[in-house]
Amino acid sequence: MRKYVILLLSLLFLMPTITTAQKEKLTSAQKRARNIYSKARFVTEEQEKIRQLKEATKEDPDFEEAYWLISQTYKQMGDETNTIYYLQKAAKPRLKNYKKTCYLLGKEYYNTGKYKEARNSFVNAGDRYSEWVKKCDEATELKKHPVPFHPKNLTKVNTDYDDYWPSITADGTKISITVQVGRREGQSATSAQEDIYESHFYINEKTGEGEWSKSESIGSPTNTPQNEGAQSFSVDGRYMFLVKCDQASSVGGCDIYYSIRRGNTWSPPKNAGRPLNTQFWETSPSFSPAGDEIFFSSNRPGGLGGQDIWVSKVKIREDGSLIFTEPTNLGPTINTKEDEFSPFIHADDKTLYFSSKGHPGLGGYDIYYSHRDDKNKEWNAPKNIGYPINTHRDEMGFCVNAQGDKAYLSSNGILKNGRGKDIYEIDLPEELRPERMEFFEGKVWNAKENRPLQAKIEVYKLENEKVVFQSVSDEMTGEFQAFLPISEDYGYSVTKKGFMPFSGQLERQSDSKKEAKAVNMTAISIGAVAPLNNIFFDFDSNTLKKESFGELKRIIRFLAENPKANIELAGHTDSIGSREYNIKLSERRAKAVYDYMIKHGVPEDRISYKGYGPDLPIASNETDEGRAKNRRTEIRITKY
């Protein structure tokens, strides 16, 4: 996909020279020098072009346009030293275009990280370039306050070609990259094409150390002879989003697609369709950990610059397919008149990393981060992640693991090894880390058939019912993972059409995992029972606590989705106290649930309630753990 952009940029880069030569009078008065220059402009072989232009400067040592074109040609070849050297030869105050040369020279100094020299050149170029002077001052200030930085080149993950767009699963076991196959440093990208590669983290049995496997193409159906890349994983590794170009199914030139992992394979990529995709360019998707938003970059109308960052709301269907809403622009806090792209939303769902040319930086694309306020959902002013993580070259594709301590990025400015862009791992400085996340795991089973089941998973805060994670369990294994801040209490629900709902709690734990028990799903039938594990009452009370409301709303939704089902609300207690008292207490509690559901629109003829007290225990009443299990509210299917 990028070869078209690179070709376009190359043409745009050359256009000022071509049009100047055609429409403006050259500064050289030497006829032979002008003739040599005019012929050299159309020479395609770079070394021959330079040879002829140098001959023109011998005829006229003050031939400004010839020096400019020599410099531009060296720039296309990636030769920074000569790019600057031949502009310096034209930077003579007595020459007609001295200020323009100073401007061109200032940009090349800036692009190579020589900010002091760049500032002087922009000052000499005149007041109209004060913004560039400001950029030099900002870059100089950033370099004065370096952040700790010890990059590790992932040699096995990287290939001989340009490697970029790293994406890591939240558990840190898989990393994928985009590889520009066929393009090596200093070579044209027009004959290359992009594919997605993947590497796995494993423990070396000989050394006992963890390391990455050699990256390999993920193959078809995802990779094709066309371009695929800019991929990213959902936090649970269930979804992979990617960009494909020039496909029969494309809405525009480059569209966002997604695949769903089934066991060890990926489903064929599916075009996300409109309104997420347009006839313009959509790229670098990043799926939110809650599974309810996707961030991406696009040059569609309505933005603030060339490439802007946008966000679309997402709904996950029970079969894993996705529905996208009309995207909205993240606005002027994040976006500028320049390009912003490569967004990455961390597993904490409030730290956004992205690359930009428009915010104060060190040149090229720099990496920035911004935090989303929990209350008003606004993004705060982005901060440059700092030097030397950022350099005067391009840093992009920044992503961070769920624990927040390790980051991955692509750069061509950290290590000059002749391989162009490589993937690096860094220990993220403490002050730059997002909120630490922990994970819990579960496995969904069809209880009757004893086989894995794909079902919809939702995790929500008990305090306010906010959904913080949604996904589907693996169709082949039944497995799922969720990543959550460690300081909250959560409820979770598992739903599948034709099955009874399942719910549970994820309470604060001191260990590194929030474990979920095996989820055994029971088909809907008369007599089928589902415990409502997130219904809460104060001690010896039948007043519903607010933490119960999320569970109750999901049962109301279950009834709406299953109009043939009628239920009984059954209250149960432990055996502490008299049987008569416990039966009355359990009935009052069941009625409290009944009253809530009637109040919220459930027809009276579809639900009933009954208190069973201690008569139907599911565990021993001899232990605290057993008694806790016996104190419960259930639904039982009475008609279907």
N, C-alpha and C positions, 0 to 999 in steps of 0.2 A: 504494500500500500504506500510505503514511504518513497518509493523510487519516483513516483509521479510528482510528489511534492518537491523532492530534491532536484529533479529535472526542471521543474517550474522555477524554483529559486535560482538555479543556475542561469536560466534564461533571463530572469528579471535582473540578475546581477550584471549581466553583460549588456542589457539594453541601454543604460545610460551612455556607455562607451560608444555603442554602435550609432545611436541617434545623434550623439554629440559630433561624431566624425562626419555624419552625413549632412547635418544642418548648420553646424557652427564652424566658423573659420578657425583653423588650427593656429596655435600661437607661434609655431616655428615659421621663420621667414625663409628657411633653406628649402628650395624646391626638391632637391634630391631626398632630403630627410622626410618631407611630406609624402613623396611618392612611395618610399620604402614603408612608411607607417601605414599608408592606405592599403597596400598589398598585404602587409602583415596582419591586419585586422581580420582577414578572411582565412588565415592559415589555421587549420584545426590541430595539427600536431604541436604540442605545447613547447617543446624544446626548440623547434624550428621557428615558431612564432617569437620566442624570446630572443633567439639569435638575430633575427631580422630587426626587431625593435631596438636591440642594443646597437646594431649598425646605424640605425636612425639617430640614436643619441650621440654617436661618434661624429656624425655630420653636424649635429646641433646639440651641444651639451646642456642647453637650456630648454629642451623640447619636453614640456610638461606632460602633454597627453601621452607621449611615448613611455615616460616613466610610470604614469598611472596604469597603463595597460600592462606593462611588465609586472608591476606589483600585483595587479588583479590576476594575472596568469599564474604567478607563483602562489597566490592565495588558493586558487583552485587546485593546485598541486599539493597543498598542505605544507608549504615551505614558509614558515612564519618569519624566519630571519631575513630572507630576501624580499618578502612582502614589505617589511618595514624599511629595509635598506634602500630600495629604489624609490620609495616615497621620500625618504630623507634627502636623496639626491635632487629632488624637485622642490624641497622646502627652502627656497631662497627668497628672502624678503623683497628683493628687487624684481622678482618675477610677477607677471600679471595675476596669476591665480594662486598666489602664496597662501591666502586665507583658506581657499578650498583644499589645497594640499595639506595644510595644518589640520583641517577637519578630518580628512581621510587618514592622515597619520595618527591623529588622536584616537580614532576608532580602532586602528590596528594595535596601538599600544594598549588600549583598554581591553581588547579581545585577547591579549596575551598576558594580562595581569600586571602590566607596567603602569600603575595608576598615576604615579608622580609625573612621568613623562607624558602620559595622556593628558593630564590636567594642564600642563604647560602648553601642549599643542592646542587644546581647546581654547585656552585663554588667548593665544596668538591668533586663533581663527575668528575671534570677535565676540561681541556680546550676545549674538543670536544663538550661541552654543552654551549658554549658561546652564541649561539642564544637564548637559554632559559634564560640566565642571562639578555640578552637584553629585552626579553619579560617581565620579572619581573620589570625591570626598567621602561618600557613603561607603564605598568599597574599602578605602583606606582605613576608615574607622572600624569596619568589621574585621579587618586583618589584625588590628591592634588587640583584639579580644578573642583569641583562638579558643576553641572548645577541645577537650580531649578527643583524640582521634587516632585509632590504631586499626586501619583497614586490613582485612584479610581477604586476599584474592581467592575466590572459590575456583581453584584451578581445574578440578574435575567437572564442575558445573559449566565452566566456560568452554567455548569452542574456539576454533581458529578464526571465526568470523565475528562480526559485531554481535554482541549479546546485550540485551536490554529487557525492560519490563519484567523484573523479577516479581514473582508472587509466591507467597509461602502460606501453607495452611496454618491455622492458628495453633495446632498442636506441634508444629515444627517438623513434621515428618516428610513433607513433600515440598519441593520448590519447582516452579515452572518458569521458563524464560522464553523470550522471543529471539530467534536467531535469524539474522539476515544472511541466509545461505548463499554463498558465492561472492560475498563482498568482503574483501580484506582492506585494512587501513591503507588509505592513499589511492584506492581504486574507485572507479565509478560504480554507482549503485544501480545503474539502469539495467544491468543484466542479472541482478540478484532478486531473490524472492524470500519472503518471510515464512517461517514455520515455527511451531511451538514444540519445545523440548521440555523434558521432565527429569528430575533427579530425586532420589530417595535417601533419607538419612538412616544410617544403620550403625551398629556397633561392630567394629572390627574385632573378630575373635582372637586374633594374634596379639593385638596391642591393647584391647579393651577400651579403645578410644572411639568416640563417635566421629563419623565422617560421611561425606556425601558421595553417592555413586556417580559414575560418569553419566552425564546427561545424554538422553537419547530422544529422538523424535517420537512424539506420541502417535504418529502414523495416521492412517485414514480411519474413520471418515472425517476426522477433524482437519488434518493437514491435506492440502490439495496442491496441484501445480500453481495455483494462484497464491495470494498473500493471506496469511493468518497470523494474528499476533495480538499484542496489547492485552493479553489474557490476565485474568485474576480469579482467585478462588473465593467462594463464600467461606466464612470462618469455620464452618464444619466440614469443608471440603466436598460438600454434596453437589455444589454448582460450580461450573467454570464458565465465566463470561469471556468472550473473545471478540475480535474484530476480523471480519472477512470482507474482501474486496472483489468486485467484478464477478459476483455470483449471479446465477439466473434468478435466485430468490431475493436479490438485493433490492432495497427501496432506493438507495443512492449508490454512490461509488464505493463507499466503505460503510458497513453496517455493524451493529452490535448483535451478536448471536449468543446463545447459551446452550450448554450441555449439562446433563444430569449424570452423576456417577452411579453406576449400577454394579456393585461388587468391585472388580478391578478394571472395568471398562467404562468408556464414556458413551452416552447416547449420541446419535448424529446431531450436529449443531442445528439449532432451530433459530430462525430469524426472529428477533424480538418484535419486529413489525412496527407499524405506526401506533401511537404517536412518538415512540422512543426514537425510531429512525426516520430520517427525512431524505430528500434528494441531495442534501448536503453531506458533510463529513462528520460521522460520529465515531469516537474512539475512546480508549483508556477507561473502560467501565470498572467500577468498584462497588460491590454489593454490601449494603450495611449489615452489621452483625444481627440486627433485629429482623432482617429479611424483609423490611418494609420500604427501603429506598435503594435506588441505584444512582451513583454519581458518575458523571462522564464528561468528556470534553467534546465540544462541537463548534463549528463555524456557522451554524444556522442563524437566520435573521433574528434580531431582537437582543443580540449580545452587545457587549461594550467594546470588544476588540476583534482580533482575528479569531483565535480560539478562546472560548470561555468555558467555565465549568458550570454544568447544569445538574439538576436532580429531578428524578421522577419517583413517585410513589409506586409501590409494588404490592400486589396481592398474590399469595401462593395458593394455588388450587390443591385439592387433595391428591391429585395425580402428579403433583410436582410442577406442572406448567405454571407460567407466570402471566400476570396481567399488569400492564404499565399505564400510568396516567400521563396526561400532558405535562411535559417537563417544565420546570421553572428555573430561571437564571439565579445563581447564587448572589448576584448583585455586586455593587461597587466595592464592598469591603474585601471580597475575594478576587473579583475580576478587575482587570485594567484595560486600557486601550491596546496593550500588547497581548501576547499569547499566554494563556494559562491552560495547563493540561496535566495529565498523569495524576488525577486525584486518588488518594487512598484513605478510606475511612477506617480507623482502627477498631478493634473489637470492643473498645469502651464506648463506641457509638457517639463520641463527642470530640475526638481529636482527628482533624483532617490534615493530611499532608498533600502537597501538590507542588508542581514545578511552574515557574513563571519567569518571564523576562521583564515584567512591568513593575514589580516591587523593588525596593532598594536591595541591591545585591552586588555580586562580584563579576558579573558578565555572563553571557550565555544564559542557559536555564539554571536557575538556582532552586533549591528546595526550601519550602516554607511550611509552617504549621499554624493552625488556628484551632481554637476551642469553641465548642458550641455551648451556650449557656443553657442550663437545664430548665430554667423557668421561661424565658422568652424565646428560646430556640434560635437566637441570633448568634452569628459568628463574630468573634472578636478580631481585632486587627491582626493580620498575619505577621509572624516573626520569621526572619531568616534563620535557618537552623544553624548557621555559623560556619566560619572558616576554621579548619581546612576541609570540613565535609563538603562544603561548596567551594568551587574553584572558578577561575575565569572561563572554564569550558562548560560543557553541558552536564548537569546532574539531573537525573530523572528516574522515574520508576521506583520511588522510595516506598518501602513497606516495612512494617514493624510486627514482630511476633506478639502473641496474646499477652505474654508476660511483660512486654514493654521494654525488655532489656537489650534486645538485639534487633538491628535494622539491616535492610538489604537495599542496595542501590546499584545503578549502572553509571559508570563514568568513563570518559576517555582522558581524564586529566589527573588521575591519581598515580598510575603507573604507566610509563611509556614503554610498552613491551612489543610494539608492532602489531598488536591484535585489535587496536581500536577500542571500542567499548567493551568493558568487562563487568561482571557482577562481583560486588564486594559485600562482605559481612562486617559489621562494626558493632562494638559494644556502645549502646546509646548512653551518653552522659546522663546522670541522674536527673538533672534539671530539665532535660528534654524528653523525659519519658512520659508516656500517657499512663492512665490508670491501669494498674495491674489487673489481669483477668485470670480466673480459674475456670476449669471446665468440669462438667459432669457427663456421664455416658449412660446410655440406655439401649435396650434392645426390645423391639416390638414383635410379638408373636401372635399368630392365630392359635388361640388356646385349644380349640377342638382338633385342628388339623396338625398342630405342632410344627408349624413352619413359619419362616419370617414373613412379615407383613409390612407393606408400605402404608404409612399413615401420616396424618398431619400432626406436627408437634408445635405447641405454643408454650412459652415460658413467660410468666408475667409477675410483676411485683405485687405481693399480697397487699401492700399498703395502699396502692392507688390503681391497681388493675392494669397498669401500663405494660403492654407486650414488649418484652425486651429481646425475644428470639422467636423466630418461626422457621420451620423447615419441614422436610419430609424424611422419614426413615428410609434407609437403603432398601430398595426393592428386593435385592438378592440376599442381604444379610439381616435386615431388620434393624441395623445399628443406627444410632444418631448421637451427636455431640452438641452441647451448647456451651458457650463461653460467656461468663458473667462476672461482674464486679464481686469481690469477695465479702463486701460489707452489707449485703442486703438479704432479705428473706423472700423466697420465691414460691409460687405455685406453678404447676405445669399441668397441661391437659393433652391428651392424645385422642384423636378422633379419626374415624374411618366410616364411610358410608356403609350401612348395614350392620354396624357393630355398636355395642354399648360404649359410652364414653368412659375414659379412664383419667384419673387425676391423682396428684400427689404433691408433696411439699419438698422444697429444697431449703433446709434451714442452714444457718451459719455453721460452718465447720472449721476446725483448726488445721485439718489436713489439706493436702494439695488438690484434692478432687471433691466435687460435689456429686456423689454417687446417686444414680437413680436405679431402683430395682427393675427387674425384668417386667416388661409391660405385657400382660397377657390379655388380649382382646377377646371378648365374648360376643358372638353374633346375637343380634336382637331377636328375641323370641319370648313368648309368654312365660313368665317366671324368671327371666334373666334379671340379674341384680348387678348394680354398679354402686360401689361406695362413693359418697361425696366427701373426699378426704380434705377438702378445703372449706368446710363449713365450721365456723367457730362460735362458741358461746363462752361467756364468762362462767366461773365456777357457780354451780347451783342456780343458773339463770337460763331463761329461754329467750333472751335478747340477742339477736344476731349482731355479731361484730362486723365492722366494715370490711375486714379482710375476707369475709364470706361472699361479698357481692360479685366478684369476678367469677367464682364457681357457679353461683346461681344464674348469672346471665348466660353462661355456657349451657346450662341445662335447659333454659328457656329456648335457646337457639337449637338445641338438640330436638326439642319437641316441635319447633317450627319446621325443621328439616325432615322430621318423621311424623307427618300428620296422622298416620294410622295408629300411632302408639299412644296408649294411655298408661299412666304410672301411679304407683302408690309411693308416697313419701313415708319412709319407715324410720322412726327414732329408736335408738338403742342406748343402753347404759351399761355400766359395770354392775357388780353385785354389792358394792358398798352401800349400806343403808337398807331400808325395808323395800320389799318388792313393790308394794302398793305405791310408795312414794316415787320410786324409780319409773314405774309405768306412767304415772301422771307427769313426771318431769319429761320423759321421752316424748309423750304425746304433745305437751306444750311446745317442745322444740320442733317437732315435726310440723305442728300447726304454724309456727313462726315462719318456717320455710314455705308452707302452703300459702299463707297470707301474702308473703312477698311476691310469689309467682302470680297469684290472682291479681294483685295490685299492678303487676307489670304485663297484664294482658293475656295470661293463659286462661282459657275457658274452664269454668268450674267442673264441667262434665269430663274433663280429661285428666284430672288429678284428684287424688284422695290422700288422706294421711292417717297414720296409726302409730301409737306408741307401744313398743314391745318390752320396754324396760330391760331387765337382765336375762330375759327368757331365751334369747338366741345368740349366745356368745360365739365369737369366731376365734377366741384365744383363751388361755387360762386366766382366771381372775385371781390367781395366787401371786402374780407379779405385777409391778408397776407397768411394765411394757405391755403385758397382756391386757390389763384393765384399760390402758390407753387405746388399744385397738378395738375394744368392745364399745367404747363411747364413740358412737358414730351415727351418721345419717346416711341412708341409702335410698336409691330409687329402684323399684321393681316393676317390670312390665306386666300390666294387668290385661291389656288388650293390644293386639297387633294384627 
